[in-house]
Amino acid sequence: MSHRAIGGRRHRSAAWQWMLIGFLPGLFCGVSIMIGIALEGTLTSYFLPTPAPQVTEILIHVVMTATEDTRLPTSTPLSQFIVVTATPDPQPPGATDPLSASPTRAQPATSEVISVQVQPTRLATEAPTDIPAPTLAPTSEIPEVLKVIRSLTVTIPGGAFIMGTTPGEATEAVRQCITRDAGSCEASYAQDSFPAHQVTVDTFLMETTEVSFDQYVAFLNVRGPDAHINRCAGFPCIQTQNESRDAPIIFDGATYTIGTGLAQHPVYGVTWFGAREYCEAVGRRLPTEAEWERAARADDGRIYPWGNTWDNSLAKTRLPRDAPPGSLQVGSLPLGASIYGVYDMAGNVAEWISDYYSERHYQEQARQGNVTNPTGPINGQQKVLRGGSWNGLPFFSRTVHRQSARPDEFWRWIGFRCVEDPANEDVIGSSDLNPANLGVNVPSAPPENTPIPNAQPTLPPPPEAGRADDSTTSASAG
């Protein structure tokens, strides 16, 4: 048994005192943290389960708008609807919603529609598919030299007529091509001219002759040096001997010239752009396909400009075989003119038309009923050609036959002529070509005595061996 002094203190453990001292500061820190969380406003998020992400569906109305061309009719913009589904980023309270002008908290499963204007980039194609409509120069802006060289015009009366051909006419044309002309024509060549259907055109004026080299060279000289390279709507107008040994136009770096042998022959090797640019420069335009056929067929639906019976002496084609290849001077065969007095609408050179080409266009046009002043499909890869050429058989020179080529191509058998509207009668020009003298001293065609091989006007003839300049002789013209 132990003893201690009376009045001495009892000794005990001090652990509980240290625990109390540690608990109070910890309690103070914990309370401070809870107060901070409460003030932040996110206390409930520490005790509630995390909600699933909310999905916002945005319906975007995309309007594809091409660059407007004031010369074309207004078209309805293309539209495409796209649904975009995304998980929205969390936003703090009071932040601005990017799809709304007012502060708001993101709402679950919301849908909004916004309109986005898109300017598409034009895709490159082998040939232009959307060519602006022509802009005719005011009379006061036409250079005097171009006014003087313009061809004479005649009035083509407007009205309704039958455009296109029938299976019976096409069948007979194929038979004549094979049996009479020793060709190998097929019925499929005429399918793009079916069916016969009624159209109406307004009165217009058409040049009596195809545009000649003389006229086209004058146009190039007005445009200035190197105009032929890319000054026809940004495309080549025509080739010179600098680009092709078979081209008859000479360009010395300053001036364009043409030999006297081809001066009055129809210009050939001209692109569609080059043809249109010339017509616009003289205050005119290229004819529509309906206008061309109206001028060639008249009211009686004739198969050739002069009637329904083929005559080798009335048009320059591949018949007869021993006739020299190439074109004749414009207006050389006056007896082959149309009833309205338009020359060379069969043979000589095929003529560029303003319309785009489509093999189904006549079918579509026929379904519309009596169409007034049709202008062809709204786009395409090729342009229409009419009238046949010196490089084709009579089958291709019928008033109903259709051909086509890319507008940027050069062919020795393609030329053109222009038309104008009656409102511009004050700009009808004159020409060195006197209709009274057309065809004078032109040798008649040799008799038809031997068959010729098939000649499809889709390929140019081979160049004459050793020929450096077409302009030295009209016999090799074309």
C-alpha positions in Angstrom: 0.0 0.0 0.0 1.3 3.3 -1.0 1.0 6.5 0.9 1.3 10.2 -0.1 1.3 13.4 1.7 -2.0 14.7 3.1 -3.4 17.5 0.7 -1.4 16.4 -2.5 -3.2 16.4 -6.0 -4.3 13.3 -7.7 -2.4 12.6 -11.0 -4.8 11.8 -14.1 -4.3 11.5 -18.1 -4.5 14.8 -20.2 -5.5 13.1 -23.6 -9.1 14.4 -23.4 -7.9 17.9 -23.2 -5.8 17.6 -26.4 -8.8 16.1 -28.2 -10.9 19.0 -27.3 -8.3 21.4 -28.4 -8.1 19.7 -31.9 -11.9 19.3 -32.3 -12.8 23.0 -32.0 -10.6 24.3 -34.9 -11.6 21.4 -37.1 -15.3 22.1 -36.4 -14.7 25.8 -37.2 -13.0 24.9 -40.6 -15.8 22.5 -41.5 -18.5 25.0 -40.8 -16.6 27.6 -42.8 -16.4 25.3 -45.8 -20.1 24.5 -45.6 -21.0 28.2 -45.4 -18.9 28.8 -48.5 -20.6 26.0 -50.5 -24.0 27.3 -49.5 -23.1 30.8 -50.6 -21.9 29.4 -54.0 -25.4 27.8 -54.6 -24.1 24.3 -55.5 -24.8 22.6 -52.2 -27.5 20.4 -53.6 -25.1 19.1 -56.3 -23.0 17.4 -53.6 -26.0 15.4 -52.4 -28.0 14.7 -55.6 -27.1 12.3 -58.4 -25.5 13.7 -61.6 -28.3 14.3 -64.2 -27.9 12.8 -67.7 -26.7 15.3 -70.4 -29.5 17.1 -72.0 -29.7 17.0 -75.8 -30.5 20.0 -77.8 -31.8 19.6 -81.4 -31.1 22.5 -83.7 -33.0 22.6 -87.0 -30.8 24.5 -89.4 -32.5 25.8 -92.6 -29.6 26.2 -95.1 -30.4 28.4 -98.1 -28.1 27.9 -101.0 -27.9 31.2 -102.8 -25.9 31.6 -106.0 -24.4 34.9 -106.9 -27.2 36.9 -108.5 -27.0 37.8 -112.2 -29.4 40.7 -112.9 -29.6 39.6 -116.5 -31.2 36.3 -115.7 -34.7 35.6 -114.5 -35.1 35.4 -110.7 -35.0 31.8 -109.6 -36.2 30.1 -106.4 -33.2 29.4 -104.1 -32.5 25.8 -103.3 -33.3 24.7 -99.8 -31.9 21.9 -97.6 -33.0 20.9 -94.1 -30.3 19.5 -91.7 -31.0 18.3 -88.1 -27.9 18.7 -85.9 -28.0 16.9 -82.5 -25.3 17.8 -79.9 -24.8 17.8 -76.1 -24.7 21.5 -75.0 -21.8 22.7 -73.0 -22.8 23.6 -69.4 -23.2 27.3 -68.9 -23.1 29.2 -65.6 -26.2 30.9 -64.5 -26.8 34.3 -66.2 -24.6 33.5 -69.2 -25.8 34.4 -72.7 -27.1 31.6 -74.9 -25.4 31.8 -78.3 -28.7 31.1 -80.0 -30.6 33.7 -78.1 -30.1 37.4 -77.5 -31.4 37.3 -73.9 -29.7 35.6 -70.9 -31.2 32.2 -70.3 -30.3 28.8 -68.8 -30.0 25.9 -71.2 -33.3 24.1 -71.5 -33.6 20.4 -72.0 -34.8 19.0 -75.3 -35.2 22.4 -77.1 -35.5 22.9 -80.8 -34.7 26.1 -82.7 -34.6 27.1 -86.4 -32.0 29.4 -87.8 -31.4 30.5 -91.4 -27.8 30.3 -92.8 -27.0 32.0 -96.1 -24.4 29.9 -98.0 -22.6 31.2 -101.1 -21.6 28.0 -103.1 -18.4 27.8 -105.1 -19.1 27.0 -108.8 -17.7 23.6 -109.7 -15.4 23.4 -112.7 -16.9 21.5 -115.6 -15.7 20.4 -119.0 -17.8 23.2 -120.6 -19.8 26.0 -119.1 -23.2 25.1 -117.9 -24.6 28.4 -116.9 -23.8 31.2 -119.4 -25.2 34.7 -118.7 -27.8 36.0 -121.1 -26.6 38.4 -123.8 -26.5 42.1 -123.2 -27.0 44.0 -126.4 -25.0 47.2 -126.9 -27.1 50.4 -127.3 -27.0 51.7 -130.9 -25.0 54.8 -129.8 -22.2 52.5 -128.4 -21.7 50.4 -131.6 -18.5 51.5 -133.4 -19.2 53.0 -136.8 -17.0 50.4 -138.5 -19.2 47.6 -137.0 -22.4 49.4 -138.1 -21.1 49.5 -141.7 -20.1 45.8 -141.9 -23.4 44.4 -140.5 -25.3 42.1 -142.9 -28.6 43.0 -144.3 -31.6 41.7 -142.5 -35.1 40.5 -143.5 -38.2 40.3 -141.4 -39.3 36.9 -140.3 -43.0 37.1 -139.4 -44.1 35.7 -136.1 -46.8 33.1 -135.6 -47.4 29.5 -134.7 -45.8 26.7 -136.6 -44.9 23.0 -136.3 -41.4 22.4 -134.9 -39.7 19.0 -135.1 -40.3 16.1 -137.4 -42.3 12.9 -137.7 -41.3 9.2 -137.8 -42.5 9.0 -141.4 -40.3 11.9 -142.6 -37.3 10.7 -140.7 -37.7 7.2 -142.1 -37.8 8.6 -145.6 -34.8 10.8 -145.0 -32.8 7.7 -143.8 -33.8 5.8 -146.9 -32.7 8.6 -149.2 -29.4 8.9 -147.3 -28.7 5.2 -147.8 -30.0 4.6 -151.3 -29.5 7.9 -153.0 -26.5 9.4 -151.2 -24.6 6.2 -150.4 -24.5 7.1 -146.7 -25.1 5.1 -143.6 -27.6 7.3 -141.7 -29.6 5.7 -138.9 -33.1 6.5 -137.5 -31.5 7.3 -134.2 -30.0 10.4 -135.7 -33.4 11.9 -135.8 -34.7 10.9 -132.4 -33.8 14.2 -130.8 -36.1 16.0 -133.3 -39.3 14.1 -132.1 -42.1 14.8 -131.7 -43.5 17.4 -134.0 -45.1 20.0 -131.8 -46.5 23.5 -132.1 -44.6 26.6 -130.9 -45.1 30.3 -131.4 -42.5 33.0 -132.0 -42.7 36.7 -132.3 -41.6 38.6 -135.4 -37.9 39.1 -135.6 -35.2 40.1 -138.1 -32.6 37.7 -139.4 -29.4 38.4 -141.3 -29.7 37.2 -144.9 -26.2 35.8 -145.0 -23.8 34.0 -142.6 -21.2 36.2 -141.0 -18.1 36.3 -143.2 -14.4 36.3 -142.4 -14.2 39.9 -143.6 -16.8 40.9 -141.0 -15.3 38.9 -138.2 -11.8 40.2 -138.8 -13.2 43.8 -138.6 -14.7 42.9 -135.2 -11.4 41.5 -133.9 -9.6 44.6 -135.0 -12.1 46.8 -133.1 -11.5 44.7 -130.0 -7.7 45.1 -130.4 -4.6 42.9 -130.3 -4.9 39.4 -128.8 -8.7 39.8 -128.6 -9.2 36.4 -130.1 -7.4 34.7 -127.2 -9.9 35.3 -124.3 -12.0 38.3 -124.9 -15.2 36.5 -125.7 -16.7 36.2 -122.2 -13.3 35.1 -121.0 -13.1 32.3 -123.6 -11.3 32.1 -127.0 -13.2 33.7 -129.9 -11.4 32.0 -132.7 -8.0 30.6 -133.7 -5.4 32.3 -135.8 -2.5 30.8 -137.7 -0.5 31.4 -134.5 -2.6 28.6 -132.8 -3.5 26.4 -135.7 -1.9 25.9 -139.1 -5.3 25.3 -140.5 -6.7 28.6 -139.3 -6.9 31.2 -142.1 -6.8 34.4 -140.0 -3.4 36.0 -139.7 -2.4 37.9 -136.6 0.9 39.8 -136.6 0.7 40.9 -133.0 -1.1 44.2 -133.8 -3.6 43.6 -136.7 -5.9 40.8 -137.9 -6.1 40.1 -141.6 -7.7 37.5 -143.9 -6.7 36.7 -147.5 -8.9 37.8 -150.3 -9.7 34.2 -151.1 -11.8 33.7 -148.0 -12.8 37.3 -147.2 -16.5 36.6 -148.3 -16.7 33.0 -147.1 -18.5 32.3 -143.9 -16.3 32.5 -140.9 -15.5 29.1 -139.5 -13.6 27.8 -136.5 -15.3 30.3 -134.3 -16.5 29.3 -130.9 -20.0 29.8 -129.7 -18.7 32.5 -127.4 -17.0 34.1 -130.3 -20.2 34.0 -132.3 -22.3 35.5 -129.5 -19.8 38.2 -128.8 -19.8 39.4 -132.4 -23.6 39.5 -132.5 -23.7 41.5 -129.3 -21.0 43.9 -130.5 -23.1 44.8 -133.6 -26.3 45.2 -131.5 -27.8 41.8 -132.4 -27.9 38.3 -130.9 -27.8 34.6 -131.8 -31.1 33.1 -132.9 -33.0 30.7 -130.8 -33.6 27.2 -132.1 -37.3 28.0 -132.7 -36.5 31.2 -134.5 -34.0 29.5 -136.8 -36.4 26.7 -137.7 -39.2 29.3 -138.3 -37.0 31.2 -140.8 -36.1 27.9 -142.6 -39.4 26.1 -142.6 -42.0 29.0 -143.0 -45.6 28.1 -142.6 -45.7 25.0 -144.8 -43.3 22.9 -142.8 -40.9 22.4 -145.7 -38.0 19.9 -145.3 -35.5 22.1 -147.1 -35.5 25.9 -147.2 -36.6 25.9 -150.8 -39.1 23.0 -150.6 -39.5 19.3 -150.0 -37.2 17.9 -152.8 -33.4 17.8 -152.5 -31.4 19.5 -155.2 -27.5 19.4 -155.1 -27.3 22.7 -156.9 -29.1 24.6 -154.1 -26.9 23.8 -151.1 -23.2 23.2 -150.5 -22.9 19.7 -149.0 -20.7 16.6 -149.6 -22.7 16.1 -152.8 -21.7 15.7 -155.5 -18.5 13.8 -154.6 -16.2 15.5 -157.1 -17.1 19.0 -156.0 -14.2 20.7 -154.1 -14.5 20.5 -150.3 -15.1 23.6 -148.2 -17.6 26.4 -148.1 -18.8 28.8 -150.8 -18.9 32.6 -150.6 -22.0 33.6 -148.5 -25.1 33.9 -150.6 -23.6 32.1 -153.6 -26.8 29.9 -154.1 -29.7 32.4 -154.1 -32.1 29.8 -155.5 -31.6 27.8 -152.3 -32.8 30.6 -150.1 -35.7 30.2 -147.8 -39.1 31.7 -148.6 -38.1 34.8 -146.6 -34.9 35.4 -148.6 -32.4 33.9 -146.1 -29.4 32.3 -147.8 -27.4 29.2 -146.9 -29.8 27.7 -144.3 -28.9 24.3 -145.8 -25.2 23.4 -146.0 -22.2 25.7 -146.4 -21.5 26.0 -142.6 -23.6 24.8 -139.7 -24.7 27.7 -137.5 -24.4 28.3 -133.8 -27.7 28.7 -131.9 -28.2 30.4 -128.6 -30.0 27.4 -127.0 -28.4 24.7 -124.9 -28.8 21.3 -126.4 -30.8 18.4 -124.9 -31.8 15.3 -126.8 -35.1 15.2 -124.8 -35.9 18.9 -125.1 -38.6 18.4 -127.8 -40.4 15.8 -125.7 -40.4 18.1 -122.7 -41.5 21.1 -124.8 -44.3 19.1 -126.4 -45.7 18.3 -123.0 -46.1 22.0 -122.2 -48.4 22.6 -125.2 -48.0 25.6 -127.4 -44.9 27.3 -126.1 -44.2 30.9 -127.0 -40.7 32.1 -127.8 -38.9 29.0 -126.3 -35.2 29.5 -125.5 -34.2 25.9 -124.8 -33.0 24.2 -121.6 -31.7 26.4 -118.8 -28.3 24.7 -118.8 -26.2 22.0 -120.5 -22.8 21.0 -121.8 -23.4 21.7 -125.5 -25.0 24.3 -127.8 -27.4 23.6 -130.7 -26.2 23.7 -134.3 -28.5 24.0 -137.3 -28.4 23.8 -141.1 -25.8 21.1 -141.8 -22.6 22.0 -143.6 -20.4 21.4 -146.6 -19.0 18.4 -144.7 -22.3 16.5 -144.3 -24.9 14.7 -146.4 -28.3 16.3 -147.2 -29.8 14.3 -144.3 -28.1 16.7 -141.9 -29.2 19.8 -143.9 -32.9 19.3 -143.4 -34.6 22.2 -141.7 -35.6 19.9 -138.8 -32.3 18.3 -138.1 -30.4 19.1 -134.9 -26.7 18.9 -134.1 -24.7 20.1 -131.2 -21.1 20.9 -130.1 -19.4 22.3 -127.0 -19.4 26.1 -127.0 -15.6 26.3 -126.6 -14.8 24.1 -129.6 -13.3 25.1 -132.9 -14.6 23.3 -136.1 -13.9 24.1 -139.7 -17.6 23.4 -140.6 -19.3 25.7 -138.0 -20.1 29.4 -138.4 -23.1 31.6 -137.5 -25.5 34.4 -138.3 -27.3 37.0 -136.1 -30.8 38.1 -135.5 -32.4 41.1 -133.8 -35.7 42.2 -132.5 -38.0 44.6 -134.3 -37.6 47.2 -131.6 -34.1 47.7 -132.9 -35.0 48.3 -136.5 -33.2 51.6 -136.4 -29.9 49.7 -136.1 -30.3 47.6 -139.3 -27.0 48.0 -141.1 -25.8 47.7 -144.6 -23.2 45.5 -146.2 -20.9 45.3 -149.1 -22.9 42.2 -150.1 -25.6 43.3 -152.6 -28.4 40.7 -152.7 -29.0 41.5 -156.3 -25.5 40.3 -157.2 -25.3 37.3 -154.9 -24.7 34.1 -156.9 -23.4 36.0 -160.0 -20.5 34.3 -161.8 -20.6 31.3 -159.4 -19.9 28.0 -161.2 -22.7 25.5 -161.1 -22.3 22.2 -159.3 -20.9 19.3 -161.3 -23.4 16.6 -162.2 -24.1 13.9 -159.7 -22.6 10.8 -161.2 -20.8 8.8 -158.5 -21.7 7.7 -155.0 -19.7 9.0 -152.1 -18.6 7.4 -148.9 -20.5 8.1 -145.7 -19.8 11.5 -144.3 -20.9 12.4 -140.8 -20.6 16.1 -140.0 -19.1 15.3 -136.6 -15.4 15.3 -137.5 -13.4 17.9 -139.3 -11.8 16.8 -142.6 -8.1 16.1 -142.6 -6.0 19.2 -143.5 -4.8 19.4 -147.0 -1.2 18.1 -147.3 1.4 20.9 -147.2 -1.2 23.7 -146.9 0.0 26.5 -144.7 -2.6 29.1 -145.4 -6.3 28.5 -146.4 -6.6 32.1 -147.5 -4.8 31.6 -150.8 -7.7 29.6 -152.4 -11.4 29.4 -151.9 -11.4 25.8 -153.1 -9.9 24.6 -149.9 -12.0 26.9 -147.7 -14.2 25.4 -145.1 
